Amino acid sequence: MLSRIAISYEADAALREDLLQEIVLGLWKALPAFRAESSLKTFVARVAHNRAVDHVLKRQRILDRKATAEATAEQLSSADGRLTERIDLTWAIRRLPLTSRQCVELMLEGFSHAEIGATLGLEENAVAQRLSRGRKQLKALLAPGVKT
C-alpha cells in the first residue's frame, strides 16, 4: 500500500524512493500517537498521504508526467491494451487536483467512503463529492482525442 501511495504522488523512481523513506520515517515517528480510535490501516494511510502531500508541497514543482507516461507507452508499445489503459488511467489520475486525487487513490486501494473520510479528515459527503468530481474529470481526461 505504501509503495502505491508513493507511486501516485511521484513519477520519478529516485524521488519516489525518497518519498517512500519519508513515509516510513513518518510512520515510525507517528506510531506512538496511534490510539486505536480508528483502524491501523486508516492511520497508516493518513500518515502516508500527509507525508506525500508534504513532499509535493515542499518541492513546489509540477512534473511533466505526460512526457513520462508517453515515454513509458513508447517503451511498452508491444504491450497489450490493458497495460496501455493502465498507463492512460495513471496519466489521468496524476492530472487530477490533489484533493480529488487523494480520494480516488484511496478508493482504488479499496477504502470505503468512511475510511477515506477518516484518513483525510473529511465528512463522507465531502468524500462522495470529491469522488464524483474526480470521476467526471477522469472521464473528460480519458475521452478520445484529449491525450496528445
C-alpha positions in Angstrom: 0.0 0.0 0.0 2.8 2.4 0.9 4.6 2.0 -2.4 1.3 2.5 -4.4 0.7 5.7 -2.5 4.3 6.9 -3.3 3.8 5.9 -6.9 0.6 8.0 -7.1 2.5 11.1 -5.9 5.9 10.8 -7.6 6.7 9.7 -11.1 10.5 9.8 -10.8 11.9 6.5 -9.4 14.6 8.0 -7.3 12.3 10.7 -5.9 9.7 8.0 -5.3 12.2 6.1 -3.2 12.9 9.2 -1.2 9.2 9.7 -0.7 8.7 6.1 0.5 11.5 6.6 3.0 9.9 9.8 4.2 6.6 7.9 4.6 8.2 5.1 6.6 10.0 7.6 8.8 6.8 9.5 9.3 5.0 6.3 10.3 7.8 5.4 12.7 7.6 8.8 14.4 3.8 8.8 14.4 3.2 5.3 15.6 3.4 6.2 19.4 0.5 8.6 18.7 -1.7 5.8 17.4 -4.6 5.4 19.9 -6.7 2.7 18.2 -9.6 5.1 17.7 -9.5 4.1 14.1 -8.2 1.1 12.2 -4.4 0.8 11.8 -5.0 0.8 8.0 -6.6 4.2 8.2 -3.9 5.5 10.5 -1.1 4.3 8.2 -2.9 5.7 5.1 -3.4 9.1 6.7 0.2 9.4 7.8 1.4 8.2 4.3 -0.9 10.6 2.5 0.1 13.5 4.7 3.8 12.8 4.1 3.1 12.6 0.4 1.3 15.9 0.3 4.1 17.5 2.3 6.6 16.0 -0.2 4.6 17.5 -3.1 4.2 20.9 -1.5 7.9 21.1 -0.3 9.2 20.6 -3.9 6.8 23.3 -5.3 7.1 22.0 -8.8 5.0 20.3 -11.4 6.4 17.3 -13.2 5.8 16.8 -16.8 4.0 13.5 -16.2 2.6 13.4 -19.7 6.1 13.0 -21.1 6.8 10.3 -18.6 3.6 8.4 -19.5 4.3 8.8 -23.2 7.9 7.6 -22.8 6.6 4.6 -20.9 3.9 4.0 -23.6 6.6 4.1 -26.3 8.8 1.6 -24.4 5.8 -0.7 -24.0 4.4 -0.3 -27.5 4.2 -4.1 -27.8 2.2 -4.4 -24.6 -1.4 -5.4 -24.6 -4.3 -2.9 -24.4 -4.9 -3.4 -20.7 -1.4 -2.1 -19.9 -2.0 0.9 -22.2 -5.3 1.5 -20.4 -3.4 1.5 -17.0 -0.9 3.9 -18.3 -3.7 6.2 -19.5 -5.5 5.9 -16.2 -2.3 6.7 -14.3 -1.7 9.7 -16.6 -5.2 10.9 -16.0 -5.2 10.4 -12.2 -1.9 12.4 -11.9 -3.7 15.3 -13.6 -6.5 15.5 -11.0 -6.4 18.2 -8.4 -4.7 16.9 -5.2 -8.0 16.8 -3.3 -9.7 14.6 -5.9 -6.6 12.5 -6.5 -6.3 11.6 -2.8 -9.9 10.3 -2.7 -9.6 8.4 -6.0 -6.3 6.8 -5.0 -7.8 5.6 -1.6 -10.9 4.4 -3.4 -8.7 2.4 -5.8 -6.9 1.0 -2.7 -10.3 -0.4 -1.6 -11.1 2.1 1.1 -14.7 2.8 1.9 -16.1 6.3 1.9 -16.0 6.3 5.7 -12.3 5.1 5.8 -11.4 7.7 3.2 -13.1 10.4 5.3 -11.3 9.2 8.4 -7.9 9.2 6.6 -8.3 12.6 5.1 -10.3 14.2 7.9 -13.4 14.7 5.8 -17.1 14.1 6.1 -18.4 11.2 4.0 -20.5 13.7 1.9 -17.3 15.6 1.1 -15.6 12.3 0.1 -18.5 11.4 -2.2 -18.5 14.8 -3.8 -14.7 14.7 -4.4 -15.0 11.2 -5.9 -17.9 12.3 -8.1 -15.8 15.3 -9.4 -12.8 13.0 -9.8 -14.8 10.5 -11.9 -16.1 13.3 -14.1 -12.6 14.7 -14.6 -11.2 11.3 -15.3 -13.9 10.7 -18.0 -13.0 14.0 -19.6 -9.3 13.3 -19.5 -9.7 9.8 -20.9 -12.1 10.9 -23.7 -10.8 10.1 -27.2 -8.6 12.9 -28.5 -7.8 14.5 -25.2 -4.4 13.0 -24.6 -1.9 14.3 -27.0 
